[in-house]
Amino acid sequence: MQNSPMDQLTAVTGYCRDLLESLDRDAPADRFEGGAGAAGGIDLPEHLLPELDVLRLAARRVSAKLEQRRRREAELAALFETAGDLAALHDLDSVLHAIVRRARQLLRTDVAYLTLHDPAAGDTYMRVTSGSVSAYFQQVRLGMGEGLGGLVAEHAAPYASAAYMTDERFRHTAPIDRAVTEEGLVAILGVPLLLGSSVIGVLFAADRHTRAFGPAEVSLLTSMAAHAAIAIDAANLLEDTRTALEELNTANQIVKEHSAAVERASQAHHRFTELVLAGGKAENVAQAVAAVVGSDVTLLDDQDAQIAASGPAPEDAALLRVMAEARAGRRAVHAAGLWAVPASAGSEYLGTVVLHAGPDLPETDRLILERAAMVTALLLLLRRSVTEAEQRLRGDLLTDLLTTPHRDADSLRDRALRLGISLGKPHVVVVARAEPAVHSRLRATAAHVAATRRGLAASFEGHIVLMLPGADAAALAADIAAELQAAAGQPVTTAADGTPAHEPCSGPAAVAAAYLQACRCVEALLALGRGGTAATSSDLGFLGLLLSDRKDVPAFIRGTIGDLIDYDTRKGTELIRTVEAYFCAGANITRTRDALHVHVNTVTQRLDRVSQLLGDDWQLGSRALEIRIAVHLHRLGADSWAR
């Protein structure tokens, strides 16, 4: 028997409540697999299953995004905790164990371990392990250049293998293969522990099954390795200090200076750590380094653009030279009175820290500079993550405005307000189309424009779409077209349509309508052979009126012959009537005179005035056609058309 409408409503409500409760319980994404029709124990209306499946898929995407954010928050928390451990460094073993343990947890591997170089024996040894079950593995020593770790140390770069035992890139040896076999390892990722340009060890993450490690995992493990290198370096400095105090009593002054340098470096690192934990900006890092070292500092991004400075910027030629050398050597270098250190995360170059100082920079200040570069890289990564998250939110909102403007208008308005956007105010929707090869560049440019102009941007149905505050669609179309063409390096077909001021409840629908109107305008430009130009529907004249779903006849009349109407109103003349008679007479002045019952000179004078108001081309081609149509519509009465 068919369920009653109330039973169907109850079933749908129960299904939706179950989706929301699953999200509230942080259910995994696979909880939302299976169609709505497969919902256990719920007899859902057959005709609503497609819509409910849309809700289920949306819930699955939300669940996946929440899981991704939780994972990212866990990674950042671990990095902050590690930075805190280093700021209060007392026990190297504890710090290294914490780093290895966190690396294993964050990468979700079965085993993580760290090896260090032994200069005296000429090999490397296992320093710390987490998750290991083999005693032989925990005590194995590796010759230089052997296995995956040997390749990492040799090239000072990360290496990964999805199946180590069958991977021929590495020099296999019996001890290493035995250790790997006893531990049951299959997939291994190794990243170098770098002090300056020297590799002092390798940090590994490994699984007991086949696994491909992605760039994000390599970058994360590299960050953990950088912290481990700092911990080892700081511990070595402290050990050197203790040795000097014990063995060089006669060099008390030297020991004091060395201790002061270590303390200075520790304080600097502690200050940098506080900046990160407090959500500091690049400007704060520049000021902190300048205060500690006593020289001006300039910070630049990955495009060599200045993002912060504690003083005047150096000359361009010297700056470019020292940055190029630092980036090529991936280390601190000195040239032309400047020190430069690249700010990197793994193999990704994020920027440069430049210090105004001579070549005799103390080693401690060099270490402070390198640590400042690490902190700068972390802040830039955080800033990029925040920017990307905001761009995703803006893109998702615009996509929802274009696809489901009527489904939940209140929710769309609330989401817009959280991004600082009021849908009740006038906006302009801009649609751009270009070659697919430049689409990614246009997306990035559109996202930047939307962020700076407090609007939205998205890639939708093969178009680049922006929604920007304003009422002048023509001006915005021209501005956005210029910016997109500069980014693409080629013409971009651009059209715009505005959403007038309206009640808040009509905001989302107005955005979708403006998008459709702009799309029609783009298609018209391409059909007319005007690809690569920018326009609005009003720019297309009567063709724009035909394409428009609003049929704004009064606006068309005003835009075409508004100057004639105003002149007749002010002067009491009959220019409109004269133009109509002139066209009806086949552009013959004599027949026009007869139709109007005036002197031929009067007709000539009136037509001259029309040319002054409309331009000399008003009698030619498509312009003449639009004017004839506008005059005819004006005679019929624009008010009746508007109704």
N, C-alpha and C positions, 0 to 999 in steps of 0.2 A: 504494500500500500504506500502511495506517495506521502512523504512527510508534509506536515502543515508548514506554512511560512514561519510560524514561531519556532517550530522544531528546527527548521533549516537555519534560522537566525541563531538559535542556541548552539547548533553544531559549529557554525562559522566562528561565533564568538569564542567557543571553547578551543577551537584550533588556533586562533590568533593568540589567545591567552597562553596556550601551551608554547608557542614560538617565543613570546616575550619572557615567560618564566624560564625557558631554556637559556635565553641570552642572559637573564639575570643570574642564573646559576653558573655562568661561564662554561656552558656546554661546548664540547668540541665541534668543529665545523661539520664533521661527518654525521652529527646528530640531525642535521637538516637535509640529509640525503633522502632520496625517494620522493615521488610525487605526492601531492596533497591527497590524491585518491587512495594512497597506501596508508593514510594515518590510521593507526590501530584504534579500534573502538569508537571512531567518530564517523558517522554517516553524513558525509558532506554533500551538498547539492551538486549535481553533475555539472550544471551550467556555470558554477562559480569556481570549478577546479583550476582553469587556466589562471584566473586572477589570484587564487590562493597560492598557486605555484610561484607566481611572481613574488608574493610576500615571502614565501619560503626561501627563494633564491636570494632575496635581499637580506633576510636574516642570516643566511650562510655567509654572505659577503661581510656583514657586520661582525659576525663571530670571528671570521678569519682576520679582519683588520684589528679587532681587539686583541687577538692572540699575538699578532705581529707587534702591536704596540707594547704588550706586556713583555714580549721577548726583548724589544729594544730598551725598555725601561730597566729590565734586569741587567742588560749589558752595561748601560750607563751607570747603574748603581754599583756594579762590580768594579768598574773603572774608578769611580769615585772612592769606593772603599779601599781599593788598592792605593790610590793616591794618598788617602788618609794614613794607611799603614806606613807609607814611605815618609810622610811628614813627621811621624813619631817613631822612626826606625830605631829599634833597640836590639832586635834579634833577627839576623839575616835568614836563618832557617825558617822561622815562623812566616816571614814575608814571602819567601820563595814557595813554601808549602801552600800559602794562601793563594798565590798567583796561579800555581799549577792546578790547585783544586777548583778555583773559579774558572780557569780556562776549560777544564773538563766539563763543568756544569753548563757554561754558556754555550759551548759548541756541542753539548750533549753527546760526548764521545765516551767510549768505554774506558779509555786510558789517556792520561796526559803525563808528560815527563819532561825533564830539563837536563841537558848535558852541558858540561863546562870543559873548556880546553885546559889541559895540564901541560904547561910549557916544559916542566922538568922531564916528564916521561915522553913528551912528544905525541900524546894521544888525547882522547877525550874520555870522560868518565860520567857515569850516571850520578847526578846530584840530587834530584828530587823526583819522586813518582807519585801518582795518584791513580788508584784503580788497578794497579799491577798485582798479579797473583803468583808470578814466577820469581823465585829467589835468584835464579841465574840471570834473568832479565834485569833485575834490580842492581846487579853488581857487574854487568858487562862493561868492558872497555872497548872503545872503537878506535882503530887506527885512522890517521888523518886521510881524508879523501875517500873513506869507505862508506858504502850505503847511502841512503837518502840524506842523512845528516852531513856526510862528507861533502855532498854536492851543494847543500845549503851553505856550509862554511866556506867552501871554495869560491862560490859566486856571490856570497853575501846577499842572497835573494831567497824568497820562499819557494819551496817545491812541495808538490803533493802527488800522491799515487793512490789510485782507487783500488789497486791490487798489487801490493808491493812485491810479492814473491815471483810474480811473472813479469815484472816491469824491468826491461833491459836497459833503462837509462842509467841505473845505478850499479856501482861495482859491488857485487855480492861477495861476501866472505862467509866462511863456515860459522865463526862465532856470532856474527850478526844474524844470519839466517836461523841459527839455532835459537837465539834469544827471541826472535820474532815468532818462530814456530811454537816455542813453549808458551809464549804469552797469548798465542792465538790471534795475532794481529793480522789484519788484511789491508785496510786503508790507513795511510799515514800522511799527515801534514806537518811540515817542519818550517819554522821561520827563524832567522838569525837573531842573536842577541848582539847588538852593535854598541860599541863605545867609540864614538867618532866613526872612523872608517874600519875599525878592527872588529872582527867577529870573535867574541869570547865564549860563545856557546850557542846552543840551539834549543828552542822550545818546541815540543811536539804535542800533537793531539792525534789519537789513533782509535780506530774502531775494529771490532772483531768480525766485521762484514764489509762487503764492497760498498764504497761510498765516494761520491764526487764532492770535493770541497769547493764552495762557491767563493767569489771575490769578497763578499761581506765577511765570511768566516776567516778568510786569509787576513783581511784588514783588522778584524777583532783580535786574532791571535798575535798579529804583529804589534798591536798596541799593548797587549799584555807582556810581550817580550821586551818592549821598550821600558816598561815599568820594572821588569826583572833586571834589566841591564842597569837601570838607575840604582836599584837596591844593592846590586853587587858592587857598583862603583862607589856608592856611599859607604858600604861596609868596608871596602878596601881602603877608602880614605881614612875612615875611623881607625882601621887596623894600622895603617901607616903612622897615624898620629900617636897611637899607643906605643908602637915600636920606637918612634923617635923620642918619646918621653922616657922610655926605659933605657935606651942605649946611648942617647946623645945629651947627657946632662950638661955638657960643656957648651952645647949649642941651644941653650934655653930660649934665646931670643928667636931663633929660627923656628923652634917648635911652637912658640906662641903665635908667630905669624901664620904658620901653617894651620894651627888650630883655629885662629881667627878666620882664615880663608874657608875652612870646612864649615865653621859656624855660619859664615856669611852665605855660603852656598845652601846650607840647610834652611836658613831663614828665608832665602829667596825662593827656594822650592816650596816651603810652607806657605809663603805669600801667594805663590802661583796657585797652589792647591786651593787656598781659600777663595781666590778669584773664581776658579772653576765651580766650586761648591756653591758660591754665592750667585752664580749666573752672570759673572762679569763679562765685559765686552772687550773687543780688541784694543780699544782706547785705554782701558785699565791696564792691560798687559804692557803696552808701550810705556805708560807712566811708571809702572812698577819696575821695569827693567832699567829705565833711565835713572830712577831714584837709587837703585842698588849699585849700578855700575858707574853712574856719574857722567854719562854721555847720552846724547840724543839718540832716539830709536825711531825707525820707520818700519811699519808693517805693510806688506803688499799682498794682494790676493793672487790666485793662480793665473790671472790675466795681466799681472804686473801693474795693476792699478792700486794706488795708495788707499788703504782703509783706515789707517791711524798713524799718528806721529806725535812725538813729544816735543818737537821743535821743527825748525825749517827743514824742508826736504833737500837732499843732496842733488848735485847736478845730474841731469838725465844720462849723460854719457858714462859717468863713473858708476851710476846706479845700475845701468843695464849691463855693464861689464862684470861687476861683482856678482850680480844675480845669475848671469849666465854660467859663471864658473862654479858657483855654489850648487846650482841645479844639476850641472853636468857631473860634478864630483859627489853630490849628495852628502856634503859635509860642510863644516865651517871653513870659509876661505877669506883671505884678506887681499884687497886690491884698491888702489886709489884712495887710501885713507878710510876705507870702509870694511867692516866685517859683515859677512852675510851667511845665514844658516837657513837651509830649506825647511819649511814646515810640511811634513809628509805624514801620511797614514799608510803604512805598507808601501806599495809602489805608486800610490797616488800622490801627486804633487798638489798641495793646497795653497801654498803661499811662501813668502820669504820674510825673515826677520833681519833687518839691517841695522848695525850699530856703527855710529860715527866714532872711530877710535883708530889709533896707530897700530903698527904690526906687533908691538911688544905687549899685547893684551895678556894679562895674567891667566894662567890655566883655569883658575876658579871662575873668572869672568867668562871664559869661553864655555865652561860647563853651564853657568847660569844662562848664557845666551842659547845654548842648545836646549836646555830645559824650557826656556821661554818659547822656543820654536815648537816643542812638543805641546805645550799648553795652548799655543796659538792654533796648532792643527786641530786639537780637540775642540776648541771654541768654534772654529770654522766649520767643523763637522756638525756640531750641535746647531749652529745657525742654519746650515744647509738643511738639516733634518727638519727644523721648525718651518723653514720656508717651503720645503717640499710638502710637508703636512698641510700647511695653509693652502698651497696651490691645489692639492687634492680636494680639500674641503670646498674651495671656490668652484673647481671644475665639477664636482659632484652636484653642488647646488644648482649650477646653471643647467646641467644635463637634466636634473629633475624638473626644473622650471620649464624646459622645452618639451619634456616627454609626458609629465603628469601634472600639469598646472592646476587641474580641477580636483585631483584626488584628495589632497590634504593642504589646502591653501594656507590655513593657519600655521601649520608646521613649517611650510616654506617661508612664510613671512618671519617666523621666529628664528629660523636658521639664518636668514638674511640679516636680521638685526644683530645677531651674535657676531656677524662679520662686518658690522658697521654699515649695513646697506638697508635703506628704507625703500621697499617696493611701492610705496604710496607716492613717491616723488618721480618726476620725469626722468626717464632713462632712454638711452639710445642703444639699440642692438645692431652690432656691426658683424657682417658675414663676409669672410674672405675665402677665395679659392685660388690655389696655385698648383704648380707641379708637385707630385708626391715626393720627389727627391728633397724638397726644401721644407716639407711639412714639419719635421722635428724642430727646425730652426724657428719656424713661425710659431709653433706651440710655445717655445721658451720665451720668445719676444712678447707674445700675447699675454702669457702669465705675468711677465714683468710689468707690462703696461697696466694690467688689471690690478696688480698689487699697489702700484704707485698712484693709480687714479681711483682707488677705492671702488673697484668694480669686480666683475667675474669674467673668467675665460675658460673655454673648453674646446676640445676637438669633438665635433659632432656631425655625423652623417657625411664625412668627407670634407667638412668645412672647418675653418677656424672661426669661432664665434666669441664675441665679446659683448658684455652688457656694461655700459658705462653711464655714470650720472651725467645729465645734461639734457638740453632741449634742442640744440642745433645739430640735427642729424647730418646735414651736408658738411659742416665744418669738422665734425668728428670723423666722418668717413674719409675726408681728405687727410686729416692728421694721422689716423691709424694706417691708411694706405701707405703714407710716406714712411712710417716706422717699419711696417712689415716689408716693404720693398727694399729698404736699406738692409734689413736682416737677411732677406732671401737672395739679394743680388740680382733680382729679376722682377718684371712687372707682376703685380698681384691684383686680381679682379676683386673689387671691394664694393659693398653696398651697405646702406644703413637705413634704419627706420626707427622712429621714436615711439615711446609710450608716453602719452600725455599725462598731466596731473589727474589723479583719479582717487576714488575711494580705496582704502587699503584692501578691501575684499576682492577687488578686481585686478590687483597687481600681478599675480602669477600668470593669469590668462593673457594680460596685455603683453607680457614678455614673449610668450609663445606666439602670439599673433604678429608681433613686430618681427620675430625671427622668420616666420613664413613670408611676410612681406619682403624682407631683405633678400631672402632666397630667390623669390620671383624676380627681383631686380637684378640679381647676379645672372640668372638665366637669360634675362632680356639683354643685358650687356653682352653676353657671349653670343647670343643669337644675332645681335646687331653688328657683330664684328668689333666690339669695343672692349674686348678682353684686356686686362691690365690697367683699366681705368677705375675711378671711384665715382659713385653716383647714389642718389636716392630716387624714390619713385617720382617725386616732384620734378627732378631733373629730366626725366624722360618724357615730360609733357603728356600729351593725350595717351601715348602708349603706357605711361605710368598709371594714368587713370584707369585704363582698361585692365591692367594687371592687378590693381589694388582691390582688395576685398572690402574696403571701406567706402569706395565710390564717393570721395570727397569732391563733389562737383564745384561747390563754391570756392574751394581752395584752388582748383584748376583754373577757374575763371579769373580769380584774383591774380594768380601767378602769370597768366597770359595777357590779359588786357586790363589789369587793375589800374595802370597809369591813365588809360583812356577814360575809365569810369570816374576816377577821381577828378580828372580835368573837366569832364562834362559837368560834374556836380559842383565844382568850384566856379566855373566860368559860365555855366548855363549854355554851353555849346552842344553840338550834335555830332561829335566825332564818331561815336559808336554807330549811329544811324548812317553816317557817310561811308564808313568802312563796309557796312553791310550792303548798302546800295552799290558801292564800287565793285564788290565781288559779284553781286547778282548781275551787274552789267557787263561781266566778263572783262573787268579792269579797263573799261572804256570810259574816259572822262566825259565825253559828250553825252552818252546814254545815262551816265550817273547824274549829270546836270539836269537832264530831262526828268529823271525819277525824283529828284529832290526839289525841282522847280526853283533852282538858284542859278546865279551867274557862274560860268565856267571858272572864273578867277576864284570864286569862293570855294569851289570843289578843290582846286589846286592848292589853295592856302590851307584848307583842312587836311589834305593828304600830306602836305609838307609838315604840318604839326604832328600828324600821326608818326611820320618818320622820325621826328625829333624825340618823341616819347617812346617808341618801340624799337627804333633802329632802322637802318636803311634796308635790311633784309626781310622786313615784315611781309613783303609781297611774294617771297620766293619759296618754292618747294614745300617741305613739311611745315615750315614756320607759318606759311600762309594758310595751310590746312588747319593747324591748331587754332589760329586766330579766327578763322571762319566758324569753327566748331564752338569756340568760346563765346563769340558774338551771338551765335544762334542760341546757345544755352542761356546766355544772359537775357535774351529776349523772352525765352520761355519762363524764366524766373528761377534763380538758383535755390530759393527757399523751398520750392516744391520738390526739387531734386534732393535737397538735404533731408527732407522727410521721407 
